[in-house]
Structure formats: C-alpha cells, structure tokens
Amino acid sequence: MNFERQIELHLSKSEYRILAHLTTPAKIQAFLDSLEYSKGEIYRCPLRVHRERVAHCYDGALFAAAMLRRIGHPPLILEMLPNSRDDDHLLALFKKDLHWGAVGKSNFVGLRFREPVYRSVRELVMSYFEQFYNLEGEKTLRGYTVPLNLRPFDRYGWMIRDEPLYWIAEKLDRTRRVRVLTPKMVRGLSLLDPRTYQAGLMGADEKGLFRPARKD
C-alpha cells in the first residue's frame, strides 16, 4: 500500500487537508516549528505527530521524512552524534540539484532547517557545528551516521504505527558512523560566545533541554 493510501485511511478530511498543504521542505519545517516540543522519551509515528501536534527531534525527523517522501524525496534520516555531555539530534534529509538540505525539529534555533546548498552530507552536518552545543556552552558535535533510508521499514508501518520506531532507533545504532573531529581538534575547542548561546536558546522549552553533569 502506498504512502498516500496509508494516510488517507487514517485521517479525516480536515486532517488530510493540512497534510496536503505541506508541499515543500520549507512548509514541512514551518509545520514542525508550530508543534509543541515533546519532553518525554516516547516515540511518535508521523501519523501520531500529525494528530497530537507534539514532537521531539526523533519524532520530527521521521515526520519530515514521511512528508518529504510525499513530495517525491526518499525517506532519509541522519543522526548527529555528540560527546557524552549532550543529546543526539536527528534530521530528515533531501536533495535538490545534487545538493543536500535538511528538515528538523529542535529546541535549539540553529538545529533545524537547512537549504539544499551543501555539496556533501559532511558539509551539511558541519553547518550545524557552531550551533550544536550544550547548556554549559560546550561545542559537542563529534560525528554522524550515514543516511538511513526508511523504505525497508514500510512493511512494519512506520508512518502509522509507533512500534517500528524503536526498531529504527536500533538500526541507527548499528549504522556506520563518521567522525568529524580529531582528538587534537577537540582539545582546542573554545566555549560558545554568550550572544550565540542566548540566540540559540530563544523560545526553548527548558523542560526539554538536556542537562550535562557539572564538571568538578
């Protein structure tokens, strides 16, 4: 059963009209921005995100992947990997004219949309580097997974059921990882400047923020 038919069977006409409006990556991002940020550990499938209007970065990436698929892109996600003092972050990826862009749900201003202007996945990921920081102002991005196509999970109904999302998370854990910094680079990192720190947290829901342990 194709994507459109799966959704049609589970949405009311008014719900489907909202979904049908999401015809560009920018409109998908705007929809994600309108949602409440989820503070819980629960995973929501794209159908549930659409109905409940709540999502964290994982839910948001899968919702965006489903919506990007609807307008002709493969359902690709990528996990950005921090050090042990921060939380990971997921993106939905898309390409236009051989260049990569991304859609994402985040509590941080700078970890969301990217225009499709990046020549490689690594170049796209590194555009997030200065904005990927924790509440101590530490720049924490250390790597990323290669893009994962969600099409093989169609048989489990990942777009309309919550259960497959845990299997997707397990698959991400086994996906090849790419390191972006050397140990020498890590040792030389400075703290984020106060203005960028404050700007990145504009509108953040404090209850949904990862809080690293204080250093001794």
VMD Tcl script that draws the C-alpha trace (Angstrom):
set ca {
  {0.00 0.00 0.00}
  {1.46 3.38 -0.98}
  {2.04 6.31 1.34}
  {-0.97 8.33 0.22}
  {-3.36 5.45 0.71}
  {-1.99 4.60 4.17}
  {-2.56 8.16 5.36}
  {-5.95 8.58 3.68}
  {-7.29 5.57 5.55}
  {-6.36 7.07 8.93}
  {-7.07 10.79 8.57}
  {-10.23 12.81 8.48}
  {-10.75 15.14 5.53}
  {-9.74 18.18 7.59}
  {-6.61 16.40 8.84}
  {-5.67 15.42 5.31}
  {-6.11 18.96 4.02}
  {-3.47 20.15 6.49}
  {-1.07 17.41 5.37}
  {-1.74 18.17 1.69}
  {-0.54 21.74 2.26}
  {2.99 20.56 3.09}
  {4.25 20.76 -0.47}
  {7.84 22.00 0.09}
  {10.62 21.29 2.60}
  {10.20 24.82 3.98}
  {6.49 24.24 4.62}
  {7.27 20.96 6.35}
  {9.74 22.82 8.56}
  {7.17 25.51 9.34}
  {4.71 22.81 10.42}
  {7.32 21.25 12.73}
  {8.10 24.67 14.18}
  {4.44 25.09 15.10}
  {4.41 21.91 17.21}
  {4.93 21.70 20.95}
  {8.33 20.28 21.84}
  {7.99 16.85 23.47}
  {9.72 16.47 26.82}
  {9.12 12.72 27.16}
  {11.02 9.69 25.92}
  {8.07 8.34 23.95}
  {8.40 7.88 20.17}
  {5.52 9.07 17.99}
  {4.96 7.89 14.43}
  {4.25 10.53 11.75}
  {0.50 9.92 11.94}
  {0.51 10.48 15.70}
  {2.67 13.62 15.38}
  {0.16 15.00 12.89}
  {-2.75 14.35 15.23}
  {-1.23 15.26 18.59}
  {0.87 18.23 17.42}
  {3.78 17.20 19.66}
  {7.26 16.05 18.68}
  {10.92 15.94 19.72}
  {13.80 15.64 17.27}
  {13.31 11.92 16.61}
  {9.57 12.20 16.02}
  {10.11 15.33 13.95}
  {12.74 13.76 11.71}
  {10.53 10.78 10.90}
  {7.53 13.00 10.30}
  {9.61 15.18 7.99}
  {10.98 12.11 6.17}
  {7.41 10.92 5.57}
  {6.31 14.34 4.31}
  {9.39 14.70 2.10}
  {8.58 11.30 0.67}
  {5.11 12.51 -0.17}
  {6.57 15.23 -2.42}
  {8.99 12.92 -4.18}
  {12.08 12.53 -1.98}
  {13.31 9.25 -0.49}
  {12.65 8.98 3.28}
  {16.17 9.61 4.60}
  {17.23 10.36 8.15}
  {20.60 11.05 9.76}
  {21.68 11.10 13.40}
  {24.17 13.73 14.54}
  {26.32 12.37 17.34}
  {27.63 14.40 20.29}
  {30.11 13.65 23.04}
  {28.86 12.21 26.33}
  {27.80 15.64 27.59}
  {24.97 16.25 25.16}
  {21.99 14.65 23.44}
  {21.97 13.40 19.87}
  {19.91 15.04 17.14}
  {18.08 13.64 14.12}
  {17.43 15.24 10.76}
  {15.41 14.36 7.67}
  {17.48 14.84 4.52}
  {16.58 15.82 0.98}
  {18.45 16.69 -2.21}
  {17.79 19.28 -4.88}
  {20.02 19.76 -7.90}
  {22.59 17.38 -6.38}
  {22.84 19.40 -3.16}
  {21.77 18.38 0.33}
  {19.32 20.12 2.65}
  {17.63 19.13 5.92}
  {14.48 19.50 8.00}
  {14.47 19.06 11.77}
  {12.57 19.61 14.99}
  {14.69 21.07 17.76}
  {14.60 23.01 21.00}
  {17.58 24.97 19.63}
  {17.11 27.62 16.95}
  {20.15 26.58 14.93}
  {19.46 22.85 14.67}
  {16.51 22.96 12.30}
  {16.19 23.75 8.57}
  {18.99 23.88 6.02}
  {18.57 24.97 2.42}
  {19.74 22.45 -0.21}
  {23.05 24.18 -0.91}
  {25.53 21.67 0.56}
  {27.62 19.53 -1.78}
  {28.00 16.57 0.60}
  {26.42 15.12 3.71}
  {29.53 16.02 5.70}
  {29.34 19.62 4.53}
  {25.69 19.74 5.59}
  {26.43 18.27 9.02}
  {29.30 20.67 9.64}
  {26.95 23.61 9.01}
  {25.42 22.68 12.37}
  {28.71 22.57 14.27}
  {28.70 26.01 15.92}
  {25.04 25.65 16.89}
  {25.43 22.16 18.36}
  {26.18 22.97 21.99}
  {25.06 22.06 25.49}
  {23.88 24.21 28.38}
  {27.48 24.66 29.52}
  {28.29 26.34 26.20}
  {30.46 23.43 25.04}
  {30.51 22.61 21.32}
  {29.62 18.94 21.39}
  {29.15 17.61 17.85}
  {31.57 14.75 17.18}
  {30.13 12.72 14.30}
  {27.13 11.48 12.38}
  {25.62 8.35 10.89}
  {25.46 7.82 7.16}
  {21.92 8.47 5.84}
  {19.38 5.75 6.60}
  {16.58 5.08 4.10}
  {13.37 4.19 5.91}
  {11.79 2.41 2.95}
  {12.70 -1.10 4.28}
  {10.55 -0.34 7.32}
  {7.44 0.17 5.20}
  {6.36 -3.39 5.83}
  {6.17 -2.59 9.54}
  {4.01 0.51 9.04}
  {6.43 3.07 10.49}
  {4.38 6.01 9.19}
  {1.21 4.98 11.06}
  {2.45 2.87 14.00}
  {4.71 3.68 16.95}
  {6.27 0.24 17.43}
  {8.61 0.26 14.39}
  {10.23 3.48 15.59}
  {12.18 1.56 18.24}
  {13.49 -0.79 15.55}
  {14.56 2.21 13.51}
  {16.43 3.56 16.54}
  {18.19 0.21 16.92}
  {19.12 0.25 13.23}
  {20.60 3.73 13.63}
  {22.74 2.42 16.49}
  {24.22 -0.13 14.05}
  {24.64 2.30 11.14}
  {28.14 3.33 10.11}
  {29.40 6.44 11.86}
  {31.61 9.21 10.56}
  {33.87 11.16 12.93}
  {34.18 14.90 12.22}
  {36.84 15.97 14.76}
  {40.25 14.65 15.70}
  {41.25 14.45 19.40}
  {43.56 17.44 18.83}
  {40.66 19.48 17.43}
  {38.51 18.58 20.43}
  {41.20 19.73 22.87}
  {41.41 23.08 21.10}
  {37.69 23.92 21.12}
  {36.56 27.16 22.75}
  {33.28 27.74 24.54}
  {30.42 29.27 22.60}
  {30.20 33.05 22.85}
  {27.34 34.41 25.04}
  {25.38 36.11 22.24}
  {25.26 32.98 20.08}
  {24.39 30.91 23.17}
  {21.43 33.13 24.03}
  {20.22 33.38 20.45}
  {20.27 29.60 20.00}
  {18.01 29.10 23.01}
  {15.42 31.68 22.02}
  {11.97 30.17 22.59}
  {13.35 26.91 24.01}
  {11.26 24.81 26.37}
  {13.58 24.44 29.36}
  {11.93 21.18 30.45}
  {13.04 19.57 27.20}
  {16.72 20.56 27.43}
  {19.49 18.03 28.07}
  {21.42 18.96 31.20}
  {25.01 17.68 31.40}
  {26.58 16.85 34.72}
  {28.63 19.67 36.20}
  {32.36 19.25 35.82}
  {34.33 19.02 39.08}
}
mol new
graphics top color blue
foreach p $ca { graphics top sphere $p radius 0.5 }
foreach p [lrange $ca 0 end-1] q [lrange $ca 1 end] { graphics top cylinder $p $q radius 0.2 }
display resetview
